[in-house]
Amino acid sequence: MARAYGTFANGGQLQDAHAVLKITDASGKPVYTFKAPGDNQVIKPMTAYYVTEIMKGVVSGGTGTKAQIGGRTVAGKTGTTQLGLKGVSSSGNRDVWFVGYTPEYTAAVWMGYDKTDTKHYVKKSSGQAAALFSKVMKKALEGKAKQSFPVPDQAKEQPTPTPTENAAITDLTGVYDSQQVSVALNWTAVPGDDITYKIYRQASGENEFKLLVESVTPSAEDLSIMPDTTYTYYVKPYDPKNGTEGAESNRVTVEVTSELEPTPTPTPTPGEPTETPSDGTDVPDEGDGGDQGEPTPDGGLPTNTEQPSSTPTATPTSTPTPTPTPQATESTGPVARATTSPTVLPTSTATADPKVKKREEEKRRSRGGNRCRDRHCGSGRSLNPYRPRSASDKRVRACLFFVYCTK
């Protein structure tokens, strides 16, 4: 174990364990001298370095704190073997270990019994092995110069480059976003750790640049802008470790305007009627856009036709009689106007069958579409369509048609 842990202390090289360095005869002539082996790298130097760093933590604040030696660097690891004896309820152990090393020596400490039984086992933990290691090593290191564990070049801390003119920012860009009402700034990061960026701004009418904000990323957003103002920006990298600023970046100028994007005028589709803006008065359209009464049986233009009288005409006739033009009546609903083109309707005769008349009346009502749903209206009359004059007609803001009672 001592030889194996010595590999970590020697930067990954495995050394031969030996107790004899030299043997001389009676005249002082050396008859044996230990020769250290050549290069015997068994693990990478970085691996040995990392393991040593971990084991130094075991001694400084882990289970091996009793192995500490004042003024010396110690690394190591504790270990135990559970007792595992039937009928023995104890926190004792079969074996306790501590294997550690300093830059000068490596040592392994084991405590236990050759034969473990109910009367022979270690009643304490590995801390007593670490304490023994400290006591022996402290005596062995007396008079020895203090050394340090080897550190590979790869593990040595590299100096952090500070921002210089050679690493200045040269691609600063600024864009005004009219939707977000902000100025977006972007640039390329400079090399270095923990580098921040100071953004400076000068508005039109100001005599000097002022620090706007400090960013930890190579981008920033200026929300404190005013309309119809021109802003100029530049950026400087900043190293907080030594408090130095880099060179000034290129400058960008952004103009903030208050103009709104023009609303496109809708182009009317060929064949569709053009809507005329309303002045707010409640007057229906001329022509087919207003109320034109109920549809006629022959599919012609609808007209406001009075209901036929329950008394049939005394004299039958085969000649159609033109219906007179009705006049608009007062109503609480929208005002309706009848068309100027009368529709010819057949006049009922005295010989008409009441059943036939009733069926014709039902057909006429069914062609009228929806019925009036006003619970205060008992006429049951047909509901006529109403087309809005324009999009500004507040009565039908979200509808293309609505219907009203013709009563």
C-alpha positions in Angstrom: 0.0 0.0 0.0 2.8 2.4 0.8 4.4 1.8 -2.6 1.2 2.3 -4.4 0.3 5.6 -2.7 3.9 6.7 -3.4 2.9 6.9 -7.0 0.5 9.7 -6.3 3.2 11.6 -4.4 5.7 11.2 -7.2 3.6 12.6 -10.1 2.5 9.2 -11.4 5.9 7.3 -11.2 6.1 4.0 -9.3 9.1 3.6 -7.1 10.7 0.5 -5.7 10.2 0.1 -2.0 13.5 -0.5 -0.2 15.0 -0.4 3.3 18.7 -0.7 2.5 20.5 2.1 0.7 24.1 1.0 1.0 26.3 -1.8 2.5 30.0 -1.4 3.1 32.7 -3.7 4.3 35.1 -3.4 7.3 37.3 -1.0 5.4 34.4 1.2 4.4 34.4 0.0 0.8 30.7 -0.1 -0.5 29.7 -3.6 -1.5 26.1 -2.6 -2.3 24.4 0.6 -3.3 20.7 0.9 -4.1 20.0 2.2 -7.6 16.7 3.8 -8.2 14.8 2.5 -11.2 14.6 4.7 -14.3 11.4 6.3 -15.7 8.5 4.2 -14.5 5.4 6.3 -15.3 2.4 4.2 -14.5 -0.4 6.9 -14.5 -0.6 10.4 -16.0 0.8 13.3 -14.0 -2.6 15.0 -14.1 -4.3 11.9 -12.6 -1.8 11.8 -9.8 -2.3 15.5 -9.2 -6.1 15.2 -9.0 -6.0 12.2 -6.6 -3.5 14.1 -4.3 -5.8 17.1 -4.2 -8.7 14.9 -3.2 -6.8 13.2 -0.5 -5.5 16.4 0.9 -9.1 17.2 1.6 -9.5 14.0 3.6 -6.8 15.2 6.0 -7.8 18.9 6.1 -11.5 18.3 6.8 -12.5 14.7 6.5 -12.1 11.4 8.3 -8.3 11.8 8.5 -7.9 15.0 10.4 -5.9 13.3 13.1 -3.2 12.7 10.6 -2.3 16.4 10.3 1.2 17.4 10.9 1.9 21.1 11.8 3.5 23.0 9.0 3.5 20.0 6.6 1.3 19.1 3.6 -0.3 15.7 4.2 -2.6 13.6 1.9 -4.1 10.2 2.7 -7.2 8.0 3.1 -8.7 6.2 6.0 -10.3 2.7 5.8 -12.1 0.1 8.0 -13.4 -3.5 7.8 -16.7 -4.2 9.6 -16.7 -6.6 12.5 -19.4 -9.0 11.2 -19.3 -11.4 14.2 -22.5 -13.3 15.0 -23.9 -12.5 18.4 -21.7 -9.4 18.8 -23.5 -6.1 18.7 -20.8 -3.5 18.6 -19.5 -0.6 16.4 -16.0 -2.1 16.5 -14.0 -3.2 13.4 -11.8 -6.0 12.3 -9.3 -3.7 10.7 -8.6 0.1 10.7 -6.3 1.8 8.1 -4.6 5.0 7.3 -2.3 5.3 4.3 -0.9 8.7 3.7 2.0 10.6 2.3 3.9 13.9 2.4 6.1 15.2 -0.4 9.0 13.4 1.4 7.6 10.1 2.7 4.8 7.6 2.3 3.5 5.4 5.1 0.8 2.9 5.8 -0.7 2.2 9.2 -2.8 -0.9 10.0 -4.4 -1.9 13.3 -6.1 -5.1 14.1 -5.6 -8.7 15.3 -4.2 -11.7 13.5 -7.3 -13.6 14.6 -10.5 -11.7 15.2 -13.1 -13.1 17.6 -15.6 -11.9 20.2 -12.8 -10.9 22.5 -10.2 -9.6 20.0 -11.3 -6.8 17.7 -10.7 -3.0 17.3 -13.1 -1.1 19.3 -12.3 2.3 17.8 -12.4 3.6 14.2 -9.7 4.6 11.7 -9.0 7.9 13.5 -6.6 6.1 15.8 -4.6 4.8 12.8 -4.4 8.4 11.5 -3.2 9.6 14.8 -0.4 7.0 14.9 0.6 8.0 11.3 0.9 11.7 12.5 3.0 10.8 15.5 5.5 8.6 13.6 5.8 10.9 10.5 6.3 14.0 12.6 9.4 12.3 14.2 10.7 11.1 10.8 10.4 14.6 9.2 12.3 16.4 11.9 15.2 18.3 10.3 13.9 17.7 6.8 13.4 20.6 4.4 9.8 21.2 3.5 8.8 20.2 0.0 5.8 20.4 -2.2 3.9 17.9 -4.3 4.7 18.1 -8.1 2.2 20.2 -10.1 1.9 19.5 -13.9 2.2 22.4 -16.3 -1.3 21.6 -17.4 -2.7 22.2 -13.9 -0.8 25.4 -13.3 -3.1 28.4 -13.3 -2.9 30.3 -16.5 -2.9 34.1 -16.2 -6.2 35.6 -17.4 -5.6 37.9 -20.4 -6.7 41.4 -19.7 -8.5 43.4 -22.4 -6.1 45.3 -24.6 -6.3 47.2 -27.8 -5.5 44.1 -29.7 -8.7 42.5 -28.3 -10.9 45.6 -28.8 -14.5 45.3 -30.0 -14.8 46.3 -33.7 -18.3 44.9 -34.7 -20.7 46.8 -32.4 -24.2 47.1 -34.0 -27.3 48.9 -32.9 -30.9 48.5 -34.3 -34.0 50.4 -33.2 -37.0 48.1 -32.7 -40.2 50.1 -33.1 -42.4 47.3 -31.8 -40.5 46.9 -28.5 -39.5 50.6 -28.4 -35.9 49.8 -27.6 -32.4 49.8 -29.1 -30.7 46.3 -29.4 -26.9 46.3 -29.2 -24.7 43.3 -30.1 -21.0 42.6 -30.4 -18.5 39.8 -30.3 -17.1 38.8 -26.9 -13.4 39.4 -26.2 -11.2 36.5 -24.8 -10.8 36.3 -21.0 -12.6 35.0 -17.9 -15.2 37.1 -16.0 -15.0 39.9 -18.6 -17.9 42.4 -18.4 -18.8 45.1 -20.9 -19.5 48.8 -20.2 -21.9 50.5 -22.6 -21.6 54.2 -23.0 -24.3 56.4 -24.6 -24.6 60.0 -25.8 -28.0 61.5 -26.8 -28.5 64.3 -29.2 -28.1 67.6 -27.3 -25.7 66.1 -24.7 -22.1 67.1 -24.6 -20.5 63.9 -23.4 -20.9 60.1 -23.3 -22.3 58.6 -20.1 -22.2 55.1 -18.7 -25.5 53.5 -19.6 -25.2 49.9 -18.2 -22.7 47.1 -17.6 -23.4 43.8 -19.2 -21.9 40.3 -18.5 -22.9 39.1 -22.0 -22.0 40.6 -25.5 -25.4 42.1 -25.9 -27.6 44.8 -24.3 -31.0 46.5 -24.8 -31.6 50.2 -24.2 -35.1 50.8 -23.0 -34.6 54.3 -21.7 -35.0 56.0 -25.1 -37.1 59.0 -26.1 -38.9 59.6 -29.5 -37.3 61.8 -32.2 -33.9 61.5 -30.6 -30.6 60.3 -32.0 -28.3 58.1 -29.8 -24.6 57.2 -30.2 -23.1 54.1 -28.4 -19.8 52.5 -27.9 -18.6 49.6 -25.6 -15.5 48.9 -23.5 -14.5 45.5 -22.1 -13.8 45.6 -18.4 -11.7 43.2 -16.2 -13.1 43.3 -12.7 -10.1 41.4 -11.3 -7.6 44.2 -11.9 -10.1 47.0 -12.6 -8.9 47.8 -16.1 -10.9 48.8 -19.1 -10.1 47.8 -22.7 -10.1 50.0 -25.8 -13.2 51.8 -27.0 -15.2 50.0 -29.6 -16.5 51.4 -32.9 -19.4 53.8 -32.5 -22.9 53.3 -33.8 -25.6 55.9 -34.2 -29.3 55.0 -33.9 -32.2 57.4 -34.7 -35.4 56.9 -32.7 -38.5 58.1 -34.5 -42.1 58.5 -33.4 -43.7 57.9 -36.8 -46.2 55.0 -37.0 -46.3 52.7 -39.9 -49.1 53.7 -42.4 -52.2 51.5 -42.4 -52.6 49.9 -45.8 -55.9 50.9 -47.6 -58.0 47.8 -48.4 -58.4 47.3 -52.2 -62.1 46.5 -53.1 -62.7 43.2 -54.8 -64.1 43.6 -58.4 -67.8 42.9 -58.4 -68.5 43.8 -54.8 -70.3 47.1 -53.9 -68.3 49.8 -52.3 -69.4 50.8 -48.8 -70.0 54.4 -48.2 -68.9 55.8 -44.8 -71.8 56.8 -42.6 -72.2 60.1 -40.9 -73.8 58.4 -37.9 -77.5 58.9 -38.9 -79.7 55.9 -38.8 -80.9 55.7 -42.5 -81.0 52.4 -44.4 -79.5 51.9 -47.8 -81.2 52.5 -51.1 -81.8 49.5 -53.4 -81.3 46.0 -52.2 -79.5 46.9 -49.0 -82.6 48.1 -47.1 -85.9 46.5 -46.1 -87.9 45.5 -49.1 -90.7 43.6 -47.5 -91.4 39.9 -47.8 -90.3 37.8 -50.8 -93.0 37.1 -53.4 -94.0 33.6 -54.4 -92.5 34.0 -57.9 -89.0 34.8 -56.6 -89.1 38.4 -57.6 -88.0 41.4 -55.5 -89.5 41.4 -52.0 -92.1 44.0 -51.1 -93.9 45.1 -48.0 -97.3 43.4 -48.8 -100.3 43.7 -46.6 -101.9 40.5 -45.4 -104.8 39.4 -47.5 -108.2 40.0 -46.0 -110.1 37.1 -44.6 -113.1 38.1 -46.8 -112.6 37.0 -50.4 -113.2 39.4 -53.3 -116.7 39.2 -54.6 -115.9 39.4 -58.3 -113.3 36.9 -59.6 -110.8 38.0 -62.1 -107.9 36.4 -64.0 -106.1 39.6 -64.5 -103.2 40.2 -62.0 -103.7 43.4 -60.0 -100.6 45.5 -59.2 -100.0 46.0 -55.5 -99.8 49.6 -54.4 -96.5 50.9 -53.1 -96.7 50.7 -49.3 -95.5 53.5 -47.0 -93.1 53.0 -44.1 -94.7 52.9 -40.8 -93.5 54.0 -37.4 -91.6 51.4 -35.5 -89.2 51.1 -32.6 -86.8 49.1 -34.7 -84.8 50.2 -37.8 -86.6 52.3 -40.4 -87.5 50.4 -43.5 -88.2 51.7 -47.0 -90.2 49.8 -49.7 -88.9 49.5 -53.2 -90.3 51.7 -56.0 -90.8 48.7 -58.2 -94.2 47.0 -57.4 -94.6 43.3 -57.6 -97.7 41.8 -59.2 -99.5 39.4 -57.0 -102.6 37.3 -57.9 -105.8 38.4 -56.2 -107.6 35.7 -54.3 -111.0 34.8 -55.6 -114.3 34.1 -53.9 -114.3 30.5 -55.1 -110.9 29.8 -53.3 -110.9 26.8 -51.1 -110.2 27.6 -47.5 -107.9 24.6 -47.2 -106.0 25.7 -50.3 -105.8 29.2 -48.9 -104.5 28.0 -45.6 -101.7 25.9 -47.3 -100.8 28.9 -49.5 -100.6 31.1 -46.4 -98.3 28.5 -44.6 -96.1 28.4 -47.7 -96.0 32.2 -47.8 -95.0 32.4 -44.2 -92.4 29.6 -44.5 -90.7 31.5 -47.3 -90.3 34.4 -45.0 -87.4 32.7 -43.1 -87.1 33.2 -39.3 -90.0 34.3 -37.2 -90.1 37.1 -34.8 -88.8 35.8 -31.4 -89.9 38.8 -29.4 -92.1 37.3 -26.6 -94.1 40.5 -26.6 -94.9 40.2 -30.3 -97.8 38.0 -31.1 -97.8 38.6 -34.9 -95.5 35.7 -35.7 -94.5 37.6 -38.8 -91.5 36.9 -40.9 -88.1 38.5 -40.1 -86.5 40.5 -42.9 -82.7 40.9 -43.5 -80.9 44.2 -42.9 -77.5 44.8 -44.4 -75.3 47.3 -42.6 -74.4 50.5 -44.4 -70.7 50.4 -43.4 -68.3 49.0 -40.9 -68.9 52.1 -38.8 -72.6 51.1 -38.3 -72.4 50.6 -34.5 -75.7 48.6 -34.4 -74.1 45.8 -36.4 -70.4 46.2 -35.5 -69.6 42.5 -35.5 -72.4 41.2 -37.8 -73.0 41.1 -41.5 -76.8 40.8 -41.2 -79.5 41.0 -38.5 -83.2 40.6 -38.7 -86.1 42.6 -37.2 -89.8 42.2 -36.9 -91.9 43.7 -39.7 -94.9 44.3 -37.4 
